Amino acid sequence: MTPPADKTEPTSQQGYITLCPADELPSGQVKLFAAGSHQIALARIGEDFFAIDDVCSHGHFSLSEGELDEFDCTLECPKHGSLFNLRTGEPETLPATEPVAVYPVRLHGSEVQVELPRP
């Protein structure tokens, strides 16, 4: 089951979409955002932010509901336990065998922005 996404409408600036102020997401947390037609799990580890597709490539379950491993930089699917690398989107454990998309992230002032693929 996919949790409701943040209802704040992301704003676009220079090809990037603003998701939230950086201080809205504490380190060690993951939050779901709807950006256009994309559901994005935004994770923060220290001062680094990572954005991946929110839907597990195996079980089609919300990754933002999973466990974040700050040491290994992975996000665990809560349905079947697959671990996804936040840098590459590649699954590191079974049962998932297909990667999920990752998105470039930047800080623009105090706002976290992601770059989405152009249609």
Biopython code that builds the backbone (N, CA, C, O; Angstrom):
import numpy as np
from Bio.PDB.StructureBuilder import StructureBuilder

atoms = [
    (1, "MET", "N", (0.839, -1.177, 0.000)),
    (1, "MET", "CA", (0.000, 0.000, 0.000)),
    (1, "MET", "C", (0.885, 1.241, 0.000)),
    (1, "MET", "O", (1.855, 1.319, 0.753)),
    (2, "THR", "N", (0.550, 2.199, -0.838)),
    (2, "THR", "CA", (1.329, 3.415, -0.956)),
    (2, "THR", "C", (0.727, 4.500, -0.070)),
    (2, "THR", "O", (-0.468, 4.782, -0.166)),
    (3, "PRO", "N", (1.552, 5.120, 0.803)),
    (3, "PRO", "CA", (1.031, 6.183, 1.663)),
    (3, "PRO", "C", (0.743, 7.428, 0.840)),
    (3, "PRO", "O", (1.269, 7.580, -0.263)),
    (4, "PRO", "N", (-0.084, 8.315, 1.364)),
    (4, "PRO", "CA", (-0.342, 9.547, 0.617)),
    (4, "PRO", "C", (0.920, 10.377, 0.514)),
    (4, "PRO", "O", (1.693, 10.490, 1.465)),
    (5, "ALA", "N", (1.113, 10.955, -0.661)),
    (5, "ALA", "CA", (2.279, 11.795, -0.888)),
    (5, "ALA", "C", (2.046, 13.166, -0.287)),
    (5, "ALA", "O", (0.913, 13.567, -0.022)),
    (6, "ASP", "N", (3.148, 13.879, -0.079)),
    (6, "ASP", "CA", (3.056, 15.257, 0.386)),
    (6, "ASP", "C", (2.195, 16.028, -0.599)),
    (6, "ASP", "O", (2.428, 15.972, -1.806)),
    (7, "LYS", "N", (1.209, 16.740, -0.097)),
    (7, "LYS", "CA", (0.260, 17.454, -0.950)),
    (7, "LYS", "C", (0.795, 18.794, -1.433)),
    (7, "LYS", "O", (0.158, 19.441, -2.263)),
    (8, "THR", "N", (1.938, 19.221, -0.939)),
    (8, "THR", "CA", (2.526, 20.472, -1.397)),
    (8, "THR", "C", (2.915, 20.320, -2.850)),
    (8, "THR", "O", (3.635, 19.388, -3.209)),
    (9, "GLU", "N", (2.445, 21.229, -3.691)),
    (9, "GLU", "CA", (2.776, 21.167, -5.111)),
    (9, "GLU", "C", (4.231, 21.580, -5.312)),
    (9, "GLU", "O", (4.602, 22.707, -4.984)),
    (10, "PRO", "N", (5.062, 20.681, -5.848)),
    (10, "PRO", "CA", (6.454, 21.042, -6.093)),
    (10, "PRO", "C", (6.533, 22.176, -7.111)),
    (10, "PRO", "O", (5.682, 22.294, -7.992)),
    (11, "THR", "N", (7.554, 23.000, -6.981)),
    (11, "THR", "CA", (7.751, 24.093, -7.924)),
    (11, "THR", "C", (8.959, 23.810, -8.789)),
    (11, "THR", "O", (9.902, 23.142, -8.365)),
    (12, "SER", "N", (8.923, 24.322, -10.000)),
    (12, "SER", "CA", (9.990, 24.079, -10.962)),
    (12, "SER", "C", (10.882, 25.305, -11.077)),
    (12, "SER", "O", (10.403, 26.439, -11.081)),
    (13, "GLN", "N", (12.195, 25.062, -11.171)),
    (13, "GLN", "CA", (13.141, 26.149, -11.351)),
    (13, "GLN", "C", (14.345, 25.590, -12.092)),
    (13, "GLN", "O", (15.028, 24.694, -11.597)),
    (14, "GLN", "N", (14.605, 26.129, -13.292)),
    (14, "GLN", "CA", (15.766, 25.753, -14.081)),
    (14, "GLN", "C", (15.836, 24.240, -14.329)),
    (14, "GLN", "O", (16.916, 23.659, -14.222)),
    (15, "GLY", "N", (14.717, 23.592, -14.657)),
    (15, "GLY", "CA", (14.709, 22.168, -14.948)),
    (15, "GLY", "C", (14.662, 21.272, -13.731)),
    (15, "GLY", "O", (14.551, 20.053, -13.868)),
    (16, "TYR", "N", (14.743, 21.838, -12.560)),
    (16, "TYR", "CA", (14.646, 21.066, -11.315)),
    (16, "TYR", "C", (13.302, 21.349, -10.657)),
    (16, "TYR", "O", (12.705, 22.407, -10.855)),
    (17, "ILE", "N", (12.839, 20.377, -9.869)),
    (17, "ILE", "CA", (11.590, 20.508, -9.114)),
    (17, "ILE", "C", (11.945, 20.638, -7.635)),
    (17, "ILE", "O", (12.689, 19.816, -7.101)),
    (18, "THR", "N", (11.421, 21.657, -6.980)),
    (18, "THR", "CA", (11.634, 21.824, -5.541)),
    (18, "THR", "C", (10.675, 20.910, -4.790)),
    (18, "THR", "O", (9.464, 20.950, -5.003)),
    (19, "LEU", "N", (11.238, 20.085, -3.905)),
    (19, "LEU", "CA", (10.413, 19.181, -3.108)),
    (19, "LEU", "C", (10.085, 19.753, -1.740)),
    (19, "LEU", "O", (8.937, 19.689, -1.300)),
    (20, "CYS", "N", (11.090, 20.315, -1.058)),
    (20, "CYS", "CA", (10.855, 20.805, 0.295)),
    (20, "CYS", "C", (12.059, 21.612, 0.767)),
    (20, "CYS", "O", (13.132, 21.539, 0.168)),
    (21, "PRO", "N", (11.882, 22.378, 1.838)),
    (21, "PRO", "CA", (13.049, 22.983, 2.485)),
    (21, "PRO", "C", (13.910, 21.876, 3.103)),
    (21, "PRO", "O", (13.380, 20.885, 3.604)),
    (22, "ALA", "N", (15.211, 22.041, 3.070)),
    (22, "ALA", "CA", (16.125, 21.012, 3.587)),
    (22, "ALA", "C", (15.855, 20.684, 5.050)),
    (22, "ALA", "O", (15.964, 19.526, 5.455)),
    (23, "ASP", "N", (15.503, 21.694, 5.846)),
    (23, "ASP", "CA", (15.300, 21.431, 7.275)),
    (23, "ASP", "C", (13.977, 20.730, 7.572)),
    (23, "ASP", "O", (13.699, 20.407, 8.727)),
    (24, "GLU", "N", (13.161, 20.490, 6.549)),
    (24, "GLU", "CA", (11.899, 19.759, 6.745)),
    (24, "GLU", "C", (12.122, 18.252, 6.855)),
    (24, "GLU", "O", (11.264, 17.530, 7.364)),
    (25, "LEU", "N", (13.277, 17.778, 6.376)),
    (25, "LEU", "CA", (13.571, 16.347, 6.398)),
    (25, "LEU", "C", (14.817, 16.105, 7.246)),
    (25, "LEU", "O", (15.931, 16.371, 6.795)),
    (26, "PRO", "N", (14.640, 15.604, 8.469)),
    (26, "PRO", "CA", (15.803, 15.344, 9.334)),
    (26, "PRO", "C", (16.654, 14.193, 8.796)),
    (26, "PRO", "O", (16.162, 13.337, 8.061)),
    (27, "SER", "N", (17.910, 14.183, 9.163)),
    (27, "SER", "CA", (18.797, 13.086, 8.790)),
    (27, "SER", "C", (18.240, 11.768, 9.324)),
    (27, "SER", "O", (17.729, 11.704, 10.442)),
    (28, "GLY", "N", (18.348, 10.719, 8.508)),
    (28, "GLY", "CA", (17.852, 9.403, 8.906)),
    (28, "GLY", "C", (16.393, 9.175, 8.571)),
    (28, "GLY", "O", (15.818, 8.159, 8.962)),
    (29, "GLN", "N", (15.780, 10.115, 7.846)),
    (29, "GLN", "CA", (14.358, 10.010, 7.516)),
    (29, "GLN", "C", (14.154, 9.903, 6.011)),
    (29, "GLN", "O", (15.015, 10.281, 5.217)),
    (30, "VAL", "N", (12.980, 9.374, 5.640)),
    (30, "VAL", "CA", (12.558, 9.257, 4.243)),
    (30, "VAL", "C", (11.149, 9.815, 4.160)),
    (30, "VAL", "O", (10.335, 9.597, 5.057)),
    (31, "LYS", "N", (10.859, 10.541, 3.074)),
    (31, "LYS", "CA", (9.535, 11.126, 2.886)),
    (31, "LYS", "C", (9.113, 10.960, 1.437)),
    (31, "LYS", "O", (9.932, 11.076, 0.525)),
    (32, "LEU", "N", (7.848, 10.693, 1.234)),
    (32, "LEU", "CA", (7.280, 10.520, -0.092)),
    (32, "LEU", "C", (6.798, 11.851, -0.641)),
    (32, "LEU", "O", (6.142, 12.623, 0.059)),
    (33, "PHE", "N", (7.133, 12.116, -1.912)),
    (33, "PHE", "CA", (6.684, 13.312, -2.613)),
    (33, "PHE", "C", (6.115, 12.923, -3.965)),
    (33, "PHE", "O", (6.630, 12.030, -4.638)),
    (34, "ALA", "N", (5.040, 13.606, -4.355)),
    (34, "ALA", "CA", (4.507, 13.484, -5.710)),
    (34, "ALA", "C", (5.061, 14.661, -6.495)),
    (34, "ALA", "O", (4.896, 15.814, -6.098)),
    (35, "ALA", "N", (5.723, 14.366, -7.616)),
    (35, "ALA", "CA", (6.286, 15.415, -8.459)),
    (35, "ALA", "C", (5.891, 15.087, -9.896)),
    (35, "ALA", "O", (6.475, 14.201, -10.519)),
    (36, "GLY", "N", (4.909, 15.798, -10.414)),
    (36, "GLY", "CA", (4.380, 15.460, -11.726)),
    (36, "GLY", "C", (3.778, 14.074, -11.659)),
    (36, "GLY", "O", (2.956, 13.792, -10.786)),
    (37, "SER", "N", (4.179, 13.206, -12.574)),
    (37, "SER", "CA", (3.661, 11.832, -12.581)),
    (37, "SER", "C", (4.547, 10.883, -11.773)),
    (37, "SER", "O", (4.314, 9.674, -11.773)),
    (38, "HIS", "N", (5.555, 11.414, -11.088)),
    (38, "HIS", "CA", (6.514, 10.598, -10.339)),
    (38, "HIS", "C", (6.185, 10.582, -8.852)),
    (38, "HIS", "O", (5.801, 11.600, -8.277)),
    (39, "GLN", "N", (6.343, 9.407, -8.236)),
    (39, "GLN", "CA", (6.304, 9.255, -6.779)),
    (39, "GLN", "C", (7.750, 9.060, -6.363)),
    (39, "GLN", "O", (8.396, 8.088, -6.756)),
    (40, "ILE", "N", (8.256, 9.995, -5.562)),
    (40, "ILE", "CA", (9.678, 10.013, -5.222)),
    (40, "ILE", "C", (9.868, 9.822, -3.724)),
    (40, "ILE", "O", (9.242, 10.504, -2.912)),
    (41, "ALA", "N", (10.744, 8.883, -3.369)),
    (41, "ALA", "CA", (11.166, 8.711, -1.980)),
    (41, "ALA", "C", (12.433, 9.545, -1.813)),
    (41, "ALA", "O", (13.462, 9.266, -2.428)),
    (42, "LEU", "N", (12.339, 10.568, -0.973)),
    (42, "LEU", "CA", (13.483, 11.438, -0.698)),
    (42, "LEU", "C", (14.056, 11.043, 0.660)),
    (42, "LEU", "O", (13.357, 11.073, 1.673)),
    (43, "ALA", "N", (15.333, 10.673, 0.667)),
    (43, "ALA", "CA", (16.008, 10.243, 1.895)),
    (43, "ALA", "C", (17.125, 11.226, 2.222)),
    (43, "ALA", "O", (17.751, 11.808, 1.336)),
    (44, "ARG", "N", (17.355, 11.395, 3.527)),
    (44, "ARG", "CA", (18.463, 12.242, 3.968)),
    (44, "ARG", "C", (19.370, 11.446, 4.885)),
    (44, "ARG", "O", (18.923, 10.810, 5.839)),
    (45, "ILE", "N", (20.668, 11.500, 4.567)),
    (45, "ILE", "CA", (21.697, 10.892, 5.404)),
    (45, "ILE", "C", (22.730, 11.975, 5.661)),
    (45, "ILE", "O", (23.487, 12.343, 4.763)),
    (46, "GLY", "N", (22.765, 12.480, 6.872)),
    (46, "GLY", "CA", (23.646, 13.604, 7.191)),
    (46, "GLY", "C", (23.222, 14.816, 6.387)),
    (46, "GLY", "O", (22.074, 15.253, 6.464)),
    (47, "GLU", "N", (24.148, 15.354, 5.618)),
    (47, "GLU", "CA", (23.838, 16.509, 4.760)),
    (47, "GLU", "C", (23.525, 16.094, 3.330)),
    (47, "GLU", "O", (23.286, 16.949, 2.478)),
    (48, "ASP", "N", (23.521, 14.784, 3.052)),
    (48, "ASP", "CA", (23.273, 14.284, 1.704)),
    (48, "ASP", "C", (21.814, 13.870, 1.534)),
    (48, "ASP", "O", (21.204, 13.294, 2.435)),
    (49, "PHE", "N", (21.269, 14.180, 0.350)),
    (49, "PHE", "CA", (19.904, 13.824, 0.000)),
    (49, "PHE", "C", (19.935, 12.869, -1.190)),
    (49, "PHE", "O", (20.776, 13.002, -2.079)),
    (50, "PHE", "N", (19.015, 11.907, -1.200)),
    (50, "PHE", "CA", (18.922, 10.914, -2.259)),
    (50, "PHE", "C", (17.463, 10.809, -2.689)),
    (50, "PHE", "O", (16.565, 10.784, -1.848)),
    (51, "ALA", "N", (17.227, 10.748, -3.996)),
    (51, "ALA", "CA", (15.870, 10.647, -4.522)),
    (51, "ALA", "C", (15.790, 9.433, -5.439)),
    (51, "ALA", "O", (16.552, 9.310, -6.398)),
    (52, "ILE", "N", (14.839, 8.523, -5.123)),
    (52, "ILE", "CA", (14.618, 7.339, -5.951)),
    (52, "ILE", "C", (13.123, 7.166, -6.159)),
    (52, "ILE", "O", (12.307, 7.731, -5.432)),
    (53, "ASP", "N", (12.775, 6.359, -7.186)),
    (53, "ASP", "CA", (11.368, 6.013, -7.369)),
    (53, "ASP", "C", (10.856, 5.374, -6.092)),
    (53, "ASP", "O", (11.561, 4.595, -5.451)),
    (54, "ASP", "N", (9.643, 5.702, -5.730)),
    (54, "ASP", "CA", (9.096, 5.192, -4.475)),
    (54, "ASP", "C", (8.590, 3.762, -4.576)),
    (54, "ASP", "O", (8.368, 3.123, -3.547)),
    (55, "VAL", "N", (8.403, 3.243, -5.773)),
    (55, "VAL", "CA", (7.775, 1.932, -5.928)),
    (55, "VAL", "C", (8.816, 0.851, -6.159)),
    (55, "VAL", "O", (9.625, 0.937, -7.083)),
    (56, "CYS", "N", (8.788, -0.170, -5.306)),
    (56, "CYS", "CA", (9.702, -1.307, -5.418)),
    (56, "CYS", "C", (9.516, -1.978, -6.776)),
    (56, "CYS", "O", (8.389, -2.176, -7.231)),
    (57, "SER", "N", (10.632, -2.325, -7.419)),
    (57, "SER", "CA", (10.582, -2.967, -8.730)),
    (57, "SER", "C", (10.109, -4.412, -8.659)),
    (57, "SER", "O", (9.801, -5.006, -9.692)),
    (58, "HIS", "N", (10.046, -4.979, -7.485)),
    (58, "HIS", "CA", (9.597, -6.366, -7.333)),
    (58, "HIS", "C", (8.169, -6.455, -6.824)),
    (58, "HIS", "O", (7.312, -7.063, -7.466)),
    (59, "GLY", "N", (7.913, -5.854, -5.677)),
    (59, "GLY", "CA", (6.618, -6.026, -5.026)),
    (59, "GLY", "C", (5.655, -4.882, -5.209)),
    (59, "GLY", "O", (4.528, -4.935, -4.716)),
    (60, "HIS", "N", (6.085, -3.830, -5.921)),
    (60, "HIS", "CA", (5.236, -2.668, -6.178)),
    (60, "HIS", "C", (4.672, -2.093, -4.881)),
    (60, "HIS", "O", (3.485, -1.782, -4.786)),
    (61, "PHE", "N", (5.541, -1.960, -3.894)),
    (61, "PHE", "CA", (5.179, -1.429, -2.594)),
    (61, "PHE", "C", (5.978, -0.155, -2.353)),
    (61, "PHE", "O", (7.045, 0.027, -2.940)),
    (62, "SER", "N", (5.476, 0.719, -1.504)),
    (62, "SER", "CA", (6.111, 2.015, -1.254)),
    (62, "SER", "C", (7.434, 1.868, -0.504)),
    (62, "SER", "O", (7.465, 1.386, 0.628)),
    (63, "LEU", "N", (8.529, 2.290, -1.150)),
    (63, "LEU", "CA", (9.840, 2.229, -0.506)),
    (63, "LEU", "C", (9.975, 3.251, 0.612)),
    (63, "LEU", "O", (10.750, 3.046, 1.546)),
    (64, "SER", "N", (9.232, 4.349, 0.530)),
    (64, "SER", "CA", (9.341, 5.378, 1.574)),
    (64, "SER", "C", (8.839, 4.878, 2.925)),
    (64, "SER", "O", (9.096, 5.509, 3.950)),
    (65, "GLU", "N", (8.131, 3.759, 2.938)),
    (65, "GLU", "CA", (7.690, 3.151, 4.193)),
    (65, "GLU", "C", (8.734, 2.199, 4.762)),
    (65, "GLU", "O", (8.561, 1.657, 5.853)),
    (66, "GLY", "N", (9.822, 1.998, 4.016)),
    (66, "GLY", "CA", (10.843, 1.037, 4.420)),
    (66, "GLY", "C", (11.871, 1.618, 5.367)),
    (66, "GLY", "O", (11.824, 2.789, 5.743)),
    (67, "GLU", "N", (12.806, 0.750, 5.740)),
    (67, "GLU", "CA", (13.864, 1.088, 6.696)),
    (67, "GLU", "C", (15.066, 1.672, 5.956)),
    (67, "GLU", "O", (15.564, 1.082, 4.997)),
    (68, "LEU", "N", (15.524, 2.833, 6.412)),
    (68, "LEU", "CA", (16.707, 3.480, 5.852)),
    (68, "LEU", "C", (17.938, 3.030, 6.623)),
    (68, "LEU", "O", (17.979, 3.125, 7.849)),
    (69, "ASP", "N", (18.950, 2.535, 5.896)),
    (69, "ASP", "CA", (20.221, 2.166, 6.507)),
    (69, "ASP", "C", (21.222, 3.250, 6.149)),
    (69, "ASP", "O", (21.708, 3.314, 5.020)),
    (70, "GLU", "N", (21.525, 4.098, 7.118)),
    (70, "GLU", "CA", (22.416, 5.233, 6.872)),
    (70, "GLU", "C", (23.857, 4.791, 6.602)),
    (70, "GLU", "O", (24.562, 5.441, 5.831)),
    (71, "PHE", "N", (24.294, 3.716, 7.212)),
    (71, "PHE", "CA", (25.670, 3.247, 7.033)),
    (71, "PHE", "C", (25.890, 2.702, 5.627)),
    (71, "PHE", "O", (26.880, 3.036, 4.975)),
    (72, "ASP", "N", (24.960, 1.854, 5.154)),
    (72, "ASP", "CA", (25.097, 1.228, 3.834)),
    (72, "ASP", "C", (24.458, 2.036, 2.709)),
    (72, "ASP", "O", (24.591, 1.681, 1.538)),
    (73, "CYS", "N", (23.767, 3.121, 3.058)),
    (73, "CYS", "CA", (23.108, 3.981, 2.070)),
    (73, "CYS", "C", (22.099, 3.175, 1.240)),
    (73, "CYS", "O", (22.102, 3.220, 0.010)),
    (74, "THR", "N", (21.234, 2.432, 1.957)),
    (74, "THR", "CA", (20.209, 1.622, 1.300)),
    (74, "THR", "C", (18.847, 1.893, 1.914)),
    (74, "THR", "O", (18.727, 2.403, 3.028)),
    (75, "LEU", "N", (17.833, 1.536, 1.152)),
    (75, "LEU", "CA", (16.448, 1.624, 1.609)),
    (75, "LEU", "C", (15.814, 0.264, 1.399)),
    (75, "LEU", "O", (15.870, -0.301, 0.307)),
    (76, "GLU", "N", (15.205, -0.262, 2.467)),
    (76, "GLU", "CA", (14.636, -1.609, 2.431)),
    (76, "GLU", "C", (13.153, -1.551, 2.085)),
    (76, "GLU", "O", (12.399, -0.773, 2.669)),
    (77, "CYS", "N", (12.748, -2.379, 1.134)),
    (77, "CYS", "CA", (11.327, -2.502, 0.825)),
    (77, "CYS", "C", (10.642, -3.209, 1.994)),
    (77, "CYS", "O", (11.067, -4.295, 2.388)),
    (78, "PRO", "N", (9.588, -2.608, 2.555)),
    (78, "PRO", "CA", (8.942, -3.224, 3.711)),
    (78, "PRO", "C", (8.124, -4.469, 3.369)),
    (78, "PRO", "O", (7.722, -5.199, 4.275)),
    (79, "LYS", "N", (7.873, -4.725, 2.100)),
    (79, "LYS", "CA", (7.048, -5.883, 1.720)),
    (79, "LYS", "C", (7.845, -7.184, 1.747)),
    (79, "LYS", "O", (7.440, -8.141, 2.407)),
    (80, "HIS", "N", (8.988, -7.232, 1.029)),
    (80, "HIS", "CA", (9.751, -8.468, 0.939)),
    (80, "HIS", "C", (11.213, -8.327, 1.364)),
    (80, "HIS", "O", (11.957, -9.307, 1.339)),
    (81, "GLY", "N", (11.635, -7.115, 1.755)),
    (81, "GLY", "CA", (12.968, -6.945, 2.317)),
    (81, "GLY", "C", (14.093, -6.658, 1.346)),
    (81, "GLY", "O", (15.251, -6.625, 1.763)),
    (82, "SER", "N", (13.806, -6.449, 0.064)),
    (82, "SER", "CA", (14.878, -6.091, -0.861)),
    (82, "SER", "C", (15.509, -4.775, -0.443)),
    (82, "SER", "O", (14.814, -3.848, -0.024)),
    (83, "LEU", "N", (16.830, -4.696, -0.558)),
    (83, "LEU", "CA", (17.557, -3.468, -0.253)),
    (83, "LEU", "C", (17.935, -2.786, -1.558)),
    (83, "LEU", "O", (18.480, -3.419, -2.462)),
    (84, "PHE", "N", (17.642, -1.485, -1.655)),
    (84, "PHE", "CA", (17.984, -0.713, -2.838)),
    (84, "PHE", "C", (19.051, 0.311, -2.490)),
    (84, "PHE", "O", (18.935, 1.042, -1.506)),
    (85, "ASN", "N", (20.103, 0.352, -3.321)),
    (85, "ASN", "CA", (21.175, 1.315, -3.151)),
    (85, "ASN", "C", (20.644, 2.700, -3.513)),
    (85, "ASN", "O", (20.128, 2.891, -4.614)),
    (86, "LEU", "N", (20.759, 3.659, -2.611)),
    (86, "LEU", "CA", (20.221, 4.996, -2.859)),
    (86, "LEU", "C", (21.020, 5.772, -3.898)),
    (86, "LEU", "O", (20.498, 6.712, -4.498)),
    (87, "ARG", "N", (22.271, 5.398, -4.119)),
    (87, "ARG", "CA", (23.094, 6.097, -5.116)),
    (87, "ARG", "C", (22.821, 5.614, -6.542)),
    (87, "ARG", "O", (22.862, 6.398, -7.490)),
    (88, "THR", "N", (22.541, 4.308, -6.684)),
    (88, "THR", "CA", (22.413, 3.716, -8.017)),
    (88, "THR", "C", (21.017, 3.205, -8.344)),
    (88, "THR", "O", (20.675, 3.048, -9.516)),
    (89, "GLY", "N", (20.207, 2.944, -7.321)),
    (89, "GLY", "CA", (18.896, 2.341, -7.530)),
    (89, "GLY", "C", (18.938, 0.830, -7.688)),
    (89, "GLY", "O", (17.892, 0.187, -7.781)),
    (90, "GLU", "N", (20.134, 0.259, -7.721)),
    (90, "GLU", "CA", (20.287, -1.182, -7.911)),
    (90, "GLU", "C", (19.848, -1.945, -6.659)),
    (90, "GLU", "O", (20.123, -1.515, -5.539)),
    (91, "PRO", "N", (19.159, -3.089, -6.851)),
    (91, "PRO", "CA", (18.839, -3.926, -5.696)),
    (91, "PRO", "C", (20.100, -4.638, -5.222)),
    (91, "PRO", "O", (20.882, -5.145, -6.026)),
    (92, "GLU", "N", (20.284, -4.667, -3.918)),
    (92, "GLU", "CA", (21.460, -5.335, -3.358)),
    (92, "GLU", "C", (21.112, -6.696, -2.785)),
    (92, "GLU", "O", (22.001, -7.490, -2.479)),
    (93, "THR", "N", (19.818, -6.970, -2.639)),
    (93, "THR", "CA", (19.376, -8.274, -2.141)),
    (93, "THR", "C", (18.120, -8.697, -2.909)),
    (93, "THR", "O", (17.395, -7.873, -3.468)),
    (94, "LEU", "N", (17.897, -9.996, -2.914)),
    (94, "LEU", "CA", (16.681, -10.542, -3.508)),
    (94, "LEU", "C", (15.495, -10.294, -2.568)),
    (94, "LEU", "O", (15.709, -10.056, -1.379)),
    (95, "PRO", "N", (14.298, -10.341, -3.047)),
    (95, "PRO", "CA", (13.875, -10.892, -4.325)),
    (95, "PRO", "C", (13.914, -9.916, -5.503)),
    (95, "PRO", "O", (13.759, -10.360, -6.641)),
    (96, "ALA", "N", (14.111, -8.623, -5.293)),
    (96, "ALA", "CA", (14.157, -7.680, -6.409)),
    (96, "ALA", "C", (15.394, -7.937, -7.260)),
    (96, "ALA", "O", (16.473, -8.210, -6.734)),
    (97, "THR", "N", (15.230, -7.849, -8.576)),
    (97, "THR", "CA", (16.348, -8.019, -9.505)),
    (97, "THR", "C", (16.479, -6.828, -10.447)),
    (97, "THR", "O", (17.493, -6.694, -11.132)),
    (98, "GLU", "N", (15.472, -5.966, -10.489)),
    (98, "GLU", "CA", (15.478, -4.795, -11.364)),
    (98, "GLU", "C", (15.711, -3.531, -10.536)),
    (98, "GLU", "O", (15.185, -3.418, -9.429)),
    (99, "PRO", "N", (16.487, -2.585, -11.054)),
    (99, "PRO", "CA", (16.723, -1.337, -10.314)),
    (99, "PRO", "C", (15.501, -0.426, -10.350)),
    (99, "PRO", "O", (14.589, -0.610, -11.157)),
    (100, "VAL", "N", (15.505, 0.552, -9.466)),
    (100, "VAL", "CA", (14.533, 1.642, -9.504)),
    (100, "VAL", "C", (15.281, 2.892, -9.965)),
    (100, "VAL", "O", (16.500, 2.983, -9.819)),
    (101, "ALA", "N", (14.550, 3.842, -10.516)),
    (101, "ALA", "CA", (15.181, 5.066, -11.016)),
    (101, "ALA", "C", (15.707, 5.910, -9.866)),
    (101, "ALA", "O", (15.101, 5.970, -8.796)),
    (102, "VAL", "N", (16.828, 6.554, -10.096)),
    (102, "VAL", "CA", (17.363, 7.553, -9.171)),
    (102, "VAL", "C", (17.334, 8.897, -9.886)),
    (102, "VAL", "O", (17.391, 8.955, -11.114)),
    (103, "TYR", "N", (17.247, 9.969, -9.118)),
    (103, "TYR", "CA", (17.146, 11.310, -9.672)),
    (103, "TYR", "C", (18.245, 12.188, -9.098)),
    (103, "TYR", "O", (18.541, 12.114, -7.906)),
    (104, "PRO", "N", (18.857, 13.025, -9.943)),
    (104, "PRO", "CA", (19.846, 13.974, -9.423)),
    (104, "PRO", "C", (19.200, 14.916, -8.416)),
    (104, "PRO", "O", (18.089, 15.401, -8.628)),
    (105, "VAL", "N", (19.906, 15.168, -7.321)),
    (105, "VAL", "CA", (19.412, 16.041, -6.249)),
    (105, "VAL", "C", (20.410, 17.172, -6.062)),
    (105, "VAL", "O", (21.620, 16.976, -6.171)),
    (106, "ARG", "N", (19.885, 18.362, -5.778)),
    (106, "ARG", "CA", (20.747, 19.495, -5.435)),
    (106, "ARG", "C", (20.056, 20.343, -4.388)),
    (106, "ARG", "O", (18.833, 20.323, -4.245)),
    (107, "LEU", "N", (20.880, 21.098, -3.652)),
    (107, "LEU", "CA", (20.355, 22.120, -2.746)),
    (107, "LEU", "C", (20.421, 23.448, -3.491)),
    (107, "LEU", "O", (21.475, 23.839, -3.993)),
    (108, "HIS", "N", (19.303, 24.123, -3.556)),
    (108, "HIS", "CA", (19.232, 25.443, -4.167)),
    (108, "HIS", "C", (18.837, 26.395, -3.051)),
    (108, "HIS", "O", (17.663, 26.502, -2.694)),
    (109, "GLY", "N", (19.834, 27.085, -2.503)),
    (109, "GLY", "CA", (19.582, 27.852, -1.281)),
    (109, "GLY", "C", (19.292, 26.862, -0.179)),
    (109, "GLY", "O", (20.133, 26.019, 0.131)),
    (110, "SER", "N", (18.122, 26.947, 0.419)),
    (110, "SER", "CA", (17.736, 26.020, 1.482)),
    (110, "SER", "C", (16.736, 24.980, 1.002)),
    (110, "SER", "O", (16.187, 24.237, 1.816)),
    (111, "GLU", "N", (16.487, 24.911, -0.305)),
    (111, "GLU", "CA", (15.476, 23.991, -0.843)),
    (111, "GLU", "C", (16.120, 22.781, -1.497)),
    (111, "GLU", "O", (17.141, 22.892, -2.176)),
    (112, "VAL", "N", (15.503, 21.615, -1.280)),
    (112, "VAL", "CA", (15.942, 20.373, -1.921)),
    (112, "VAL", "C", (15.214, 20.272, -3.253)),
    (112, "VAL", "O", (13.988, 20.353, -3.319)),
    (113, "GLN", "N", (16.001, 20.093, -4.318)),
    (113, "GLN", "CA", (15.419, 19.979, -5.652)),
    (113, "GLN", "C", (15.893, 18.708, -6.324)),
    (113, "GLN", "O", (17.013, 18.248, -6.099)),
    (114, "VAL", "N", (15.011, 18.136, -7.165)),
    (114, "VAL", "CA", (15.372, 16.962, -7.965)),
    (114, "VAL", "C", (15.132, 17.295, -9.433)),
    (114, "VAL", "O", (14.262, 18.091, -9.786)),
    (115, "GLU", "N", (15.935, 16.653, -10.269)),
    (115, "GLU", "CA", (15.764, 16.806, -11.701)),
    (115, "GLU", "C", (15.014, 15.576, -12.218)),
    (115, "GLU", "O", (15.456, 14.440, -12.050)),
    (116, "LEU", "N", (13.865, 15.837, -12.852)),
    (116, "LEU", "CA", (13.058, 14.757, -13.404)),
    (116, "LEU", "C", (13.352, 14.617, -14.888)),
    (116, "LEU", "O", (13.743, 15.585, -15.539)),
    (117, "PRO", "N", (13.164, 13.400, -15.434)),
    (117, "PRO", "CA", (13.377, 13.223, -16.871)),
    (117, "PRO", "C", (12.365, 14.047, -17.660)),
    (117, "PRO", "O", (11.207, 14.172, -17.260)),
    (118, "ARG", "N", (12.800, 14.592, -18.754)),
    (118, "ARG", "CA", (11.903, 15.371, -19.604)),
    (118, "ARG", "C", (10.995, 14.422, -20.374)),
    (118, "ARG", "O", (11.434, 13.357, -20.809)),
    (119, "PRO", "N", (9.719, 14.806, -20.546)),
    (119, "PRO", "CA", (8.791, 13.917, -21.286)),
    (119, "PRO", "C", (9.157, 13.790, -22.745)),
    (119, "PRO", "O", (8.479, 13.085, -23.493)),
]
sb = StructureBuilder()
sb.init_structure("model")
sb.init_model(0)
sb.init_chain("A")
sb.init_seg("    ")
for serial, (resi, resn, name, xyz) in enumerate(atoms, 1):
    if name == "N":
        sb.init_residue(resn, " ", resi, " ")
    sb.init_atom(name, np.array(xyz, "f"), 0.0, 1.0, " ", f" {name:<3s}", serial, name[0])
structure = sb.get_structure()
